Amino acid sequence: MRPVLAHLSDGESKRSRAVKDAMAAEFALTDGEQAELLPSGRQRTIDNRVAWALTYLSQAGLVERPQRGIVRISDLGRQALDANPEQISLKVLEKYPAYIAFRNRTREVETPAEKALPAAEPSATPQDLLEQAVRENGAVIENELLQRALALPSIGFEDLVMKLLAEMGYGHAGRVERTRASGDAGIDGIISQDPLGLDRIYVQAKRYATDKVIHRPTIQSFVGALMGAQGDRGVFITTSSFSSGAREEAERVAFRIELIDGARLAQLMLRHGVGVQAETTATLYQLDEDFFEAL
């Protein structure tokens, strides 16, 4: 990670592809070493290593991603270079609150027993290690999905939401469509659950900063939009979060309203394969005791 950060120390915004090529030169890789692929055969090993280095540095706040495919060093990153002249390891990243928050997200789904068994523990089984890797990968990708959603224009975000709902199975017997940008009366999309459009779900999609909180009045406005459309079911999806008052309002009204915040949006995107692609599939084997007992 330190060579990657040092390469960005000039402060210029660089393409991720250029950083990967620079690291291949930094480590004087031969043509054969540069061409080496992961076991999946889908990506070069050097590209994978640099991509993960950038991901971890970004999670800690040492690297910024101002736009798609572009990276640059942050002020924290400059400080980290000065404070760590030899190496920047995961242990070093644990000094940064943003990285700790990221690691905590990877552990949210762990049971107490899993938390008590670090990956480096000699008693950890391959299954333990694999499950931890899957959790950590999921947390990384969910964060990047949310950041990418935030970088979309409003119309692009609405298209993303409608694509996600379609992948979740909504509208298969009918259609999922985004309303026109003007004159939508507070409705950004409509899901027709049947071919005639008699069974409808109305969608509002708001691309807000992650630190913004949606309060009760916004949900009341959405309820008004549902009434204007003569609908009784709605989904409000945002990249930010909802206050307790907003959630109480959604529960209180006679309409059926589902609220999906930024964290859940990213989880759903990952679960339903929207904006991601599978990189590696692993198969673990277990001794078949029945087979040997039958011999």
Phi and psi restraints in degrees (value plus and minus 20) as a CYANA .aco file:
   2 ARG   PHI     -85.7   -45.7
   2 ARG   PSI     -63.3   -23.3
   3 PRO   PHI     -77.8   -37.8
   3 PRO   PSI     -57.6   -17.6
   4 VAL   PHI     -83.9   -43.9
   4 VAL   PSI     -66.1   -26.1
   5 LEU   PHI     -85.9   -45.9
   5 LEU   PSI     -59.0   -19.0
   6 ALA   PHI     -83.5   -43.5
   6 ALA   PSI     -56.7   -16.7
   7 HIS   PHI     -84.0   -44.0
   7 HIS   PSI     -48.5    -8.5
   8 LEU   PHI    -110.7   -70.7
   8 LEU   PSI     -19.3    20.7
   9 SER   PHI     -86.7   -46.7
   9 SER   PSI     -33.9     6.1
  10 ASP   PHI     -93.9   -53.9
  10 ASP   PSI     -27.3    12.7
  11 GLY   PHI      64.8   104.8
  11 GLY   PSI     -24.5    15.5
  12 GLU   PHI     -98.0   -58.0
  12 GLU   PSI     128.6   168.6
  13 SER   PHI     -98.3   -58.3
  13 SER   PSI     110.1   150.1
  14 LYS   PHI    -147.4  -107.4
  14 LYS   PSI     131.3   171.3
  15 ARG   PHI     -93.8   -53.8
  15 ARG   PSI     122.0   162.0
  16 SER   PHI     -76.4   -36.4
  16 SER   PSI     -57.1   -17.1
  17 ARG   PHI     -80.9   -40.9
  17 ARG   PSI     -59.1   -19.1
  18 ALA   PHI     -88.4   -48.4
  18 ALA   PSI     -55.8   -15.8
  19 VAL   PHI     -85.7   -45.7
  19 VAL   PSI     -61.1   -21.1
  20 LYS   PHI     -82.2   -42.2
  20 LYS   PSI     -63.3   -23.3
  21 ASP   PHI     -85.2   -45.2
  21 ASP   PSI     -58.2   -18.2
  22 ALA   PHI     -84.8   -44.8
  22 ALA   PSI     -56.9   -16.9
  23 MET   PHI     -90.5   -50.5
  23 MET   PSI     -54.1   -14.1
  24 ALA   PHI     -81.8   -41.8
  24 ALA   PSI     -58.3   -18.3
  25 ALA   PHI     -93.3   -53.3
  25 ALA   PSI     -58.8   -18.8
  26 GLU   PHI     -77.6   -37.6
  26 GLU   PSI     -59.9   -19.9
  27 PHE   PHI    -115.2   -75.2
  27 PHE   PSI     -11.6    28.4
  28 ALA   PHI      32.2    72.2
  28 ALA   PSI      27.1    67.1
  29 LEU   PHI     -91.5   -51.5
  29 LEU   PSI     120.8   160.8
  30 THR   PHI     -93.8   -53.8
  30 THR   PSI     149.4   189.4
  31 ASP   PHI     -79.0   -39.0
  31 ASP   PSI     -59.3   -19.3
  32 GLY   PHI     -85.6   -45.6
  32 GLY   PSI     -61.1   -21.1
  33 GLU   PHI     -87.4   -47.4
  33 GLU   PSI     -57.9   -17.9
  34 GLN   PHI     -86.2   -46.2
  34 GLN   PSI     -51.5   -11.5
  35 ALA   PHI    -104.0   -64.0
  35 ALA   PSI     -29.0    11.0
  36 GLU   PHI     -79.5   -39.5
  36 GLU   PSI     113.7   153.7
  37 LEU   PHI    -126.5   -86.5
  37 LEU   PSI     137.4   177.4
  38 LEU   PHI     -84.6   -44.6
  38 LEU   PSI     143.4   183.4
  39 PRO   PHI     -75.1   -35.1
  39 PRO   PSI     -48.7    -8.7
  40 SER   PHI     -90.4   -50.4
  40 SER   PSI     -40.5    -0.5
  41 GLY   PHI      56.5    96.5
  41 GLY   PSI     -10.6    29.4
  42 ARG   PHI    -120.9   -80.9
  42 ARG   PSI     -32.0     8.0
  43 GLN   PHI    -173.2  -133.2
  43 GLN   PSI     126.4   166.4
  44 ARG   PHI     -88.3   -48.3
  44 ARG   PSI     123.5   163.5
  45 THR   PHI     -80.7   -40.7
  45 THR   PSI     -63.8   -23.8
  46 ILE   PHI     -83.2   -43.2
  46 ILE   PSI     -59.2   -19.2
  47 ASP   PHI     -83.9   -43.9
  47 ASP   PSI     -60.5   -20.5
  48 ASN   PHI     -84.5   -44.5
  48 ASN   PSI     -63.5   -23.5
  49 ARG   PHI     -84.7   -44.7
  49 ARG   PSI     -63.8   -23.8
  50 VAL   PHI     -88.7   -48.7
  50 VAL   PSI     -58.5   -18.5
  51 ALA   PHI     -81.1   -41.1
  51 ALA   PSI     -62.1   -22.1
  52 TRP   PHI     -91.0   -51.0
  52 TRP   PSI     -55.5   -15.5
  53 ALA   PHI     -80.0   -40.0
  53 ALA   PSI     -65.7   -25.7
  54 LEU   PHI     -83.6   -43.6
  54 LEU   PSI     -57.5   -17.5
  55 THR   PHI     -83.4   -43.4
  55 THR   PSI     -68.5   -28.5
  56 TYR   PHI     -85.2   -45.2
  56 TYR   PSI     -62.2   -22.2
  57 LEU   PHI     -82.9   -42.9
  57 LEU   PSI     -57.8   -17.8
  58 SER   PHI     -86.9   -46.9
  58 SER   PSI     -62.1   -22.1
  59 GLN   PHI     -80.5   -40.5
  59 GLN   PSI     -52.7   -12.7
  60 ALA   PHI    -103.7   -63.7
  60 ALA   PSI     -29.5    10.5
  61 GLY   PHI      67.7   107.7
  61 GLY   PSI      -9.7    30.3
  62 LEU   PHI    -105.1   -65.1
  62 LEU   PSI     -39.5     0.5
  63 VAL   PHI    -148.6  -108.6
  63 VAL   PSI     120.6   160.6
  64 GLU   PHI    -127.8   -87.8
  64 GLU   PSI     133.1   173.1
  65 ARG   PHI    -141.5  -101.5
  65 ARG   PSI      64.5   104.5
  66 PRO   PHI     -85.6   -45.6
  66 PRO   PSI     -45.8    -5.8
  67 GLN   PHI    -179.9  -139.9
  67 GLN   PSI     154.0   194.0
  68 ARG   PHI     -77.2   -37.2
  68 ARG   PSI     106.6   146.6
  69 GLY   PHI      55.4    95.4
  69 GLY   PSI     -12.9    27.1
  70 ILE   PHI    -138.1   -98.1
  70 ILE   PSI     117.9   157.9
  71 VAL   PHI    -153.3  -113.3
  71 VAL   PSI     134.0   174.0
  72 ARG   PHI    -175.9  -135.9
  72 ARG   PSI     137.0   177.0
  73 ILE   PHI     -94.5   -54.5
  73 ILE   PSI     128.5   168.5
  74 SER   PHI    -122.1   -82.1
  74 SER   PSI     154.0   194.0
  75 ASP   PHI     -81.5   -41.5
  75 ASP   PSI     -58.2   -18.2
  76 LEU   PHI     -82.4   -42.4
  76 LEU   PSI     -56.5   -16.5
  77 GLY   PHI     -84.2   -44.2
  77 GLY   PSI     -59.9   -19.9
  78 ARG   PHI     -82.8   -42.8
  78 ARG   PSI     -63.3   -23.3
  79 GLN   PHI     -82.6   -42.6
  79 GLN   PSI     -58.5   -18.5
  80 ALA   PHI     -85.0   -45.0
  80 ALA   PSI     -58.7   -18.7
  81 LEU   PHI     -81.3   -41.3
  81 LEU   PSI     -63.7   -23.7
  82 ASP   PHI     -86.9   -46.9
  82 ASP   PSI     -58.5   -18.5
  83 ALA   PHI     -99.8   -59.8
  83 ALA   PSI     -36.4     3.6
  84 ASN   PHI    -152.2  -112.2
  84 ASN   PSI      57.4    97.4
  85 PRO   PHI     -89.7   -49.7
  85 PRO   PSI     -36.9     3.1
  86 GLU   PHI    -126.7   -86.7
  86 GLU   PSI     -63.2   -23.2
  87 GLN   PHI    -175.7  -135.7
  87 GLN   PSI     125.8   165.8
  88 ILE   PHI    -139.0   -99.0
  88 ILE   PSI      87.9   127.9
  89 SER   PHI    -127.8   -87.8
  89 SER   PSI     157.1   197.1
  90 LEU   PHI     -82.3   -42.3
  90 LEU   PSI     -51.1   -11.1
  91 LYS   PHI     -82.5   -42.5
  91 LYS   PSI     -59.7   -19.7
  92 VAL   PHI     -84.4   -44.4
  92 VAL   PSI     -61.5   -21.5
  93 LEU   PHI     -84.1   -44.1
  93 LEU   PSI     -43.4    -3.4
  94 GLU   PHI     -88.3   -48.3
  94 GLU   PSI     -26.4    13.6
  95 LYS   PHI     -99.5   -59.5
  95 LYS   PSI     -31.6     8.4
  96 TYR   PHI    -123.7   -83.7
  96 TYR   PSI     105.8   145.8
  97 PRO   PHI     -75.7   -35.7
  97 PRO   PSI     -56.9   -16.9
  98 ALA   PHI     -83.4   -43.4
  98 ALA   PSI     -58.5   -18.5
  99 TYR   PHI     -91.1   -51.1
  99 TYR   PSI     -59.1   -19.1
 100 ILE   PHI     -81.3   -41.3
 100 ILE   PSI     -61.7   -21.7
 101 ALA   PHI     -81.5   -41.5
 101 ALA   PSI     -59.7   -19.7
 102 PHE   PHI     -83.9   -43.9
 102 PHE   PSI     -66.4   -26.4
 103 ARG   PHI     -83.8   -43.8
 103 ARG   PSI     -54.7   -14.7
 104 ASN   PHI     -84.8   -44.8
 104 ASN   PSI     -55.2   -15.2
 105 ARG   PHI     -84.4   -44.4
 105 ARG   PSI     -53.4   -13.4
 106 THR   PHI     -90.2   -50.2
 106 THR   PSI     -39.4     0.6
 107 ARG   PHI    -122.2   -82.2
 107 ARG   PSI     -21.7    18.3
 108 GLU   PHI     -81.4   -41.4
 108 GLU   PSI     -49.2    -9.2
 109 VAL   PHI    -115.6   -75.6
 109 VAL   PSI     -17.2    22.8
 110 GLU   PHI     -99.6   -59.6
 110 GLU   PSI     128.2   168.2
 111 THR   PHI    -102.6   -62.6
 111 THR   PSI     144.5   184.5
 112 PRO   PHI     -75.7   -35.7
 112 PRO   PSI     -55.9   -15.9
 113 ALA   PHI     -85.1   -45.1
 113 ALA   PSI     -58.4   -18.4
 114 GLU   PHI     -88.0   -48.0
 114 GLU   PSI     -57.9   -17.9
 115 LYS   PHI     -83.7   -43.7
 115 LYS   PSI     -49.5    -9.5
 116 ALA   PHI    -100.0   -60.0
 116 ALA   PSI     -24.1    15.9
 117 LEU   PHI    -139.7   -99.7
 117 LEU   PSI      69.2   109.2
 118 PRO   PHI     -81.4   -41.4
 118 PRO   PSI     134.4   174.4
 119 ALA   PHI     -81.9   -41.9
 119 ALA   PSI     -51.0   -11.0
 120 ALA   PHI    -103.8   -63.8
 120 ALA   PSI     -23.0    17.0
 121 GLU   PHI     -83.7   -43.7
 121 GLU   PSI     111.5   151.5
 122 PRO   PHI     -77.0   -37.0
 122 PRO   PSI     -47.9    -7.9
 123 SER   PHI    -102.1   -62.1
 123 SER   PSI     -23.6    16.4
 124 ALA   PHI     -85.9   -45.9
 124 ALA   PSI     110.8   150.8
 125 THR   PHI    -105.2   -65.2
 125 THR   PSI     143.5   183.5
 126 PRO   PHI     -75.1   -35.1
 126 PRO   PSI     -55.7   -15.7
 127 GLN   PHI     -83.7   -43.7
 127 GLN   PSI     -61.7   -21.7
 128 ASP   PHI     -79.1   -39.1
 128 ASP   PSI     -66.9   -26.9
 129 LEU   PHI     -85.5   -45.5
 129 LEU   PSI     -60.7   -20.7
 130 LEU   PHI     -84.8   -44.8
 130 LEU   PSI     -64.4   -24.4
 131 GLU   PHI     -84.0   -44.0
 131 GLU   PSI     -58.3   -18.3
 132 GLN   PHI     -86.4   -46.4
 132 GLN   PSI     -60.8   -20.8
 133 ALA   PHI     -82.3   -42.3
 133 ALA   PSI     -60.1   -20.1
 134 VAL   PHI     -84.8   -44.8
 134 VAL   PSI     -62.9   -22.9
 135 ARG   PHI     -82.7   -42.7
 135 ARG   PSI     -64.5   -24.5
 136 GLU   PHI     -86.2   -46.2
 136 GLU   PSI     -63.1   -23.1
 137 ASN   PHI     -80.4   -40.4
 137 ASN   PSI     -62.4   -22.4
 138 GLY   PHI     -81.7   -41.7
 138 GLY   PSI     -62.4   -22.4
 139 ALA   PHI     -84.2   -44.2
 139 ALA   PSI     -60.7   -20.7
 140 VAL   PHI     -81.8   -41.8
 140 VAL   PSI     -70.4   -30.4
 141 ILE   PHI     -87.3   -47.3
 141 ILE   PSI     -58.5   -18.5
 142 GLU   PHI     -80.3   -40.3
 142 GLU   PSI     -62.3   -22.3
 143 ASN   PHI     -83.9   -43.9
 143 ASN   PSI     -62.0   -22.0
 144 GLU   PHI     -90.0   -50.0
 144 GLU   PSI     -54.6   -14.6
 145 LEU   PHI     -81.5   -41.5
 145 LEU   PSI     -63.7   -23.7
 146 LEU   PHI     -84.9   -44.9
 146 LEU   PSI     -62.5   -22.5
 147 GLN   PHI     -84.0   -44.0
 147 GLN   PSI     -58.3   -18.3
 148 ARG   PHI     -88.2   -48.2
 148 ARG   PSI     -58.0   -18.0
 149 ALA   PHI     -83.1   -43.1
 149 ALA   PSI     -58.7   -18.7
 150 LEU   PHI     -85.2   -45.2
 150 LEU   PSI     -49.9    -9.9
 151 ALA   PHI     -99.9   -59.9
 151 ALA   PSI     -30.1     9.9
 152 LEU   PHI     -93.9   -53.9
 152 LEU   PSI     132.1   172.1
 153 PRO   PHI     -87.8   -47.8
 153 PRO   PSI     143.7   183.7
 154 SER   PHI     -74.7   -34.7
 154 SER   PSI     -65.3   -25.3
 155 ILE   PHI     -86.0   -46.0
 155 ILE   PSI     -58.6   -18.6
 156 GLY   PHI     -83.0   -43.0
 156 GLY   PSI     -58.5   -18.5
 157 PHE   PHI     -86.1   -46.1
 157 PHE   PSI     -60.4   -20.4
 158 GLU   PHI     -82.0   -42.0
 158 GLU   PSI     -61.1   -21.1
 159 ASP   PHI     -83.0   -43.0
 159 ASP   PSI     -59.8   -19.8
 160 LEU   PHI     -79.7   -39.7
 160 LEU   PSI     -66.5   -26.5
 161 VAL   PHI     -81.4   -41.4
 161 VAL   PSI     -63.8   -23.8
 162 MET   PHI     -87.3   -47.3
 162 MET   PSI     -56.3   -16.3
 163 LYS   PHI     -83.3   -43.3
 163 LYS   PSI     -62.8   -22.8
 164 LEU   PHI     -81.9   -41.9
 164 LEU   PSI     -67.3   -27.3
 165 LEU   PHI     -81.0   -41.0
 165 LEU   PSI     -57.9   -17.9
 166 ALA   PHI     -85.1   -45.1
 166 ALA   PSI     -61.8   -21.8
 167 GLU   PHI     -87.4   -47.4
 167 GLU   PSI     -44.6    -4.6
 168 MET   PHI     -98.5   -58.5
 168 MET   PSI     -26.0    14.0
 169 GLY   PHI      87.2   127.2
 169 GLY   PSI     -23.6    16.4
 170 TYR   PHI     -95.7   -55.7
 170 TYR   PSI     122.1   162.1
 171 GLY   PHI      57.2    97.2
 171 GLY   PSI      -9.7    30.3
 172 HIS   PHI     -83.8   -43.8
 172 HIS   PSI     -52.8   -12.8
 173 ALA   PHI    -109.4   -69.4
 173 ALA   PSI     -28.5    11.5
 174 GLY   PHI    -150.2  -110.2
 174 GLY   PSI    -132.4   -92.4
 175 ARG   PHI    -180.8  -140.8
 175 ARG   PSI     139.9   179.9
 176 VAL   PHI    -140.4  -100.4
 176 VAL   PSI     103.8   143.8
 177 GLU   PHI    -161.9  -121.9
 177 GLU   PSI     126.4   166.4
 178 ARG   PHI    -108.8   -68.8
 178 ARG   PSI     120.1   160.1
 179 THR   PHI     -95.8   -55.8
 179 THR   PSI     147.2   187.2
 180 ARG   PHI     -85.8   -45.8
 180 ARG   PSI     128.8   168.8
 181 ALA   PHI     -80.8   -40.8
 181 ALA   PSI     -52.6   -12.6
 182 SER   PHI    -126.5   -86.5
 182 SER   PSI     124.1   164.1
 183 GLY   PHI      51.6    91.6
 183 GLY   PSI       8.0    48.0
 184 ASP   PHI    -104.8   -64.8
 184 ASP   PSI     -26.4    13.6
 185 ALA   PHI      34.1    74.1
 185 ALA   PSI      18.5    58.5
 186 GLY   PHI      63.6   103.6
 186 GLY   PSI     -14.1    25.9
 187 ILE   PHI    -135.2   -95.2
 187 ILE   PSI     100.9   140.9
 188 ASP   PHI    -116.1   -76.1
 188 ASP   PSI     -39.7     0.3
 189 GLY   PHI    -179.8  -139.8
 189 GLY   PSI     137.6   177.6
 190 ILE   PHI    -152.0  -112.0
 190 ILE   PSI     109.8   149.8
 191 ILE   PHI    -125.4   -85.4
 191 ILE   PSI      97.4   137.4
 192 SER   PHI    -117.5   -77.5
 192 SER   PSI      94.2   134.2
 193 GLN   PHI    -101.2   -61.2
 193 GLN   PSI     -31.7     8.3
 194 ASP   PHI    -152.9  -112.9
 194 ASP   PSI     140.3   180.3
 195 PRO   PHI     -78.1   -38.1
 195 PRO   PSI     -50.5   -10.5
 196 LEU   PHI    -107.9   -67.9
 196 LEU   PSI     -27.0    13.0
 197 GLY   PHI      54.3    94.3
 197 GLY   PSI       2.9    42.9
 198 LEU   PHI    -100.1   -60.1
 198 LEU   PSI     -47.7    -7.7
 199 ASP   PHI    -126.9   -86.9
 199 ASP   PSI      82.6   122.6
 200 ARG   PHI    -140.9  -100.9
 200 ARG   PSI     126.3   166.3
 201 ILE   PHI    -142.3  -102.3
 201 ILE   PSI     111.3   151.3
 202 TYR   PHI    -122.1   -82.1
 202 TYR   PSI     122.1   162.1
 203 VAL   PHI    -142.2  -102.2
 203 VAL   PSI     116.4   156.4
 204 GLN   PHI    -141.7  -101.7
 204 GLN   PSI     109.7   149.7
 205 ALA   PHI    -143.2  -103.2
 205 ALA   PSI      99.6   139.6
 206 LYS   PHI    -143.7  -103.7
 206 LYS   PSI      99.1   139.1
 207 ARG   PHI    -112.9   -72.9
 207 ARG   PSI      73.3   113.3
 208 TYR   PHI    -133.8   -93.8
 208 TYR   PSI     138.4   178.4
 209 ALA   PHI     -78.0   -38.0
 209 ALA   PSI     126.7   166.7
 210 THR   PHI     -83.0   -43.0
 210 THR   PSI     -43.6    -3.6
 211 ASP   PHI    -108.3   -68.3
 211 ASP   PSI     -21.2    18.8
 212 LYS   PHI    -100.9   -60.9
 212 LYS   PSI     120.9   160.9
 213 VAL   PHI    -135.3   -95.3
 213 VAL   PSI     110.1   150.1
 214 ILE   PHI    -108.0   -68.0
 214 ILE   PSI     107.9   147.9
 215 HIS   PHI    -127.6   -87.6
 215 HIS   PSI     158.5   198.5
 216 ARG   PHI     -71.5   -31.5
 216 ARG   PSI     -65.6   -25.6
 217 PRO   PHI     -76.9   -36.9
 217 PRO   PSI     -54.1   -14.1
 218 THR   PHI     -86.3   -46.3
 218 THR   PSI     -58.8   -18.8
 219 ILE   PHI     -88.6   -48.6
 219 ILE   PSI     -57.1   -17.1
 220 GLN   PHI     -83.0   -43.0
 220 GLN   PSI     -58.2   -18.2
 221 SER   PHI     -84.2   -44.2
 221 SER   PSI     -58.7   -18.7
 222 PHE   PHI     -85.4   -45.4
 222 PHE   PSI     -59.7   -19.7
 223 VAL   PHI     -79.8   -39.8
 223 VAL   PSI     -61.3   -21.3
 224 GLY   PHI     -82.1   -42.1
 224 GLY   PSI     -58.8   -18.8
 225 ALA   PHI     -85.1   -45.1
 225 ALA   PSI     -58.0   -18.0
 226 LEU   PHI     -84.0   -44.0
 226 LEU   PSI     -62.3   -22.3
 227 MET   PHI     -82.5   -42.5
 227 MET   PSI     -61.2   -21.2
 228 GLY   PHI     -83.9   -43.9
 228 GLY   PSI     -51.1   -11.1
 229 ALA   PHI    -109.5   -69.5
 229 ALA   PSI     -18.4    21.6
 230 GLN   PHI      37.7    77.7
 230 GLN   PSI      19.3    59.3
 231 GLY   PHI    -130.6   -90.6
 231 GLY   PSI     143.5   183.5
 232 ASP   PHI    -149.1  -109.1
 232 ASP   PSI     -14.0    26.0
 233 ARG   PHI    -156.9  -116.9
 233 ARG   PSI     117.0   157.0
 234 GLY   PHI    -169.7  -129.7
 234 GLY   PSI     137.7   177.7
 235 VAL   PHI    -147.6  -107.6
 235 VAL   PSI     104.8   144.8
 236 PHE   PHI    -130.9   -90.9
 236 PHE   PSI      95.1   135.1
 237 ILE   PHI    -137.8   -97.8
 237 ILE   PSI     112.2   152.2
 238 THR   PHI    -163.0  -123.0
 238 THR   PSI     141.3   181.3
 239 THR   PHI    -107.4   -67.4
 239 THR   PSI     -27.6    12.4
 240 SER   PHI    -119.6   -79.6
 240 SER   PSI    -158.2  -118.2
 241 SER   PHI    -162.0  -122.0
 241 SER   PSI     148.4   188.4
 242 PHE   PHI    -132.6   -92.6
 242 PHE   PSI     122.1   162.1
 243 SER   PHI     -95.6   -55.6
 243 SER   PSI     145.8   185.8
 244 SER   PHI     -81.8   -41.8
 244 SER   PSI     -55.4   -15.4
 245 GLY   PHI     -83.6   -43.6
 245 GLY   PSI     -58.6   -18.6
 246 ALA   PHI     -85.0   -45.0
 246 ALA   PSI     -62.6   -22.6
 247 ARG   PHI     -87.5   -47.5
 247 ARG   PSI     -57.9   -17.9
 248 GLU   PHI     -83.7   -43.7
 248 GLU   PSI     -59.3   -19.3
 249 GLU   PHI     -84.9   -44.9
 249 GLU   PSI     -61.1   -21.1
 250 ALA   PHI     -83.4   -43.4
 250 ALA   PSI     -52.1   -12.1
 251 GLU   PHI     -99.2   -59.2
 251 GLU   PSI     -50.4   -10.4
 252 ARG   PHI     -94.4   -54.4
 252 ARG   PSI     -60.9   -20.9
 253 VAL   PHI     -89.5   -49.5
 253 VAL   PSI     141.1   181.1
 254 ALA   PHI     -93.4   -53.4
 254 ALA   PSI     -36.5     3.5
 255 PHE   PHI     -98.8   -58.8
 255 PHE   PSI     134.4   174.4
 256 ARG   PHI    -113.1   -73.1
 256 ARG   PSI      89.4   129.4
 257 ILE   PHI    -144.2  -104.2
 257 ILE   PSI     105.8   145.8
 258 GLU   PHI    -124.2   -84.2
 258 GLU   PSI     108.3   148.3
 259 LEU   PHI    -126.1   -86.1
 259 LEU   PSI     107.0   147.0
 260 ILE   PHI    -143.3  -103.3
 260 ILE   PSI      93.3   133.3
 261 ASP   PHI    -108.4   -68.4
 261 ASP   PSI    -198.4  -158.4
 262 GLY   PHI     -80.9   -40.9
 262 GLY   PSI     -61.8   -21.8
 263 ALA   PHI     -82.9   -42.9
 263 ALA   PSI     -64.3   -24.3
 264 ARG   PHI     -91.2   -51.2
 264 ARG   PSI     -53.9   -13.9
 265 LEU   PHI     -78.2   -38.2
 265 LEU   PSI     -67.6   -27.6
 266 ALA   PHI     -84.0   -44.0
 266 ALA   PSI     -60.0   -20.0
 267 GLN   PHI     -81.8   -41.8
 267 GLN   PSI     -62.4   -22.4
 268 LEU   PHI     -87.8   -47.8
 268 LEU   PSI     -58.8   -18.8
 269 MET   PHI     -81.2   -41.2
 269 MET   PSI     -64.1   -24.1
 270 LEU   PHI     -86.5   -46.5
 270 LEU   PSI     -64.7   -24.7
 271 ARG   PHI     -82.3   -42.3
 271 ARG   PSI     -56.3   -16.3
 272 HIS   PHI    -122.6   -82.6
 272 HIS   PSI      -9.5    30.5
 273 GLY   PHI      49.7    89.7
 273 GLY   PSI      12.9    52.9
 274 VAL   PHI    -118.3   -78.3
 274 VAL   PSI      97.2   137.2
 275 GLY   PHI      61.7   101.7
 275 GLY   PSI      -9.7    30.3
 276 VAL   PHI    -155.7  -115.7
 276 VAL   PSI     143.8   183.8
 277 GLN   PHI    -160.6  -120.6
 277 GLN   PSI     125.1   165.1
 278 ALA   PHI     -86.4   -46.4
 278 ALA   PSI     117.0   157.0
 279 GLU   PHI    -124.7   -84.7
 279 GLU   PSI     -67.3   -27.3
 280 THR   PHI    -161.5  -121.5
 280 THR   PSI     118.8   158.8
 281 THR   PHI    -137.7   -97.7
 281 THR   PSI     109.8   149.8
 282 ALA   PHI    -137.4   -97.4
 282 ALA   PSI     122.0   162.0
 283 THR   PHI    -139.9   -99.9
 283 THR   PSI     103.6   143.6
 284 LEU   PHI    -119.2   -79.2
 284 LEU   PSI     122.0   162.0
 285 TYR   PHI    -132.9   -92.9
 285 TYR   PSI     130.7   170.7
 286 GLN   PHI    -151.2  -111.2
 286 GLN   PSI     122.7   162.7
 287 LEU   PHI     -80.5   -40.5
 287 LEU   PSI     114.5   154.5
 288 ASP   PHI    -112.0   -72.0
 288 ASP   PSI      72.9   112.9
 289 GLU   PHI     -83.5   -43.5
 289 GLU   PSI     -57.0   -17.0
 290 ASP   PHI     -80.8   -40.8
 290 ASP   PSI     -57.1   -17.1
 291 PHE   PHI     -80.6   -40.6
 291 PHE   PSI     -68.8   -28.8
 292 PHE   PHI     -92.2   -52.2
 292 PHE   PSI     -53.5   -13.5
 293 GLU   PHI     -87.8   -47.8
 293 GLU   PSI     -45.8    -5.8
 294 ALA   PHI    -102.0   -62.0
 294 ALA   PSI     -30.4     9.6
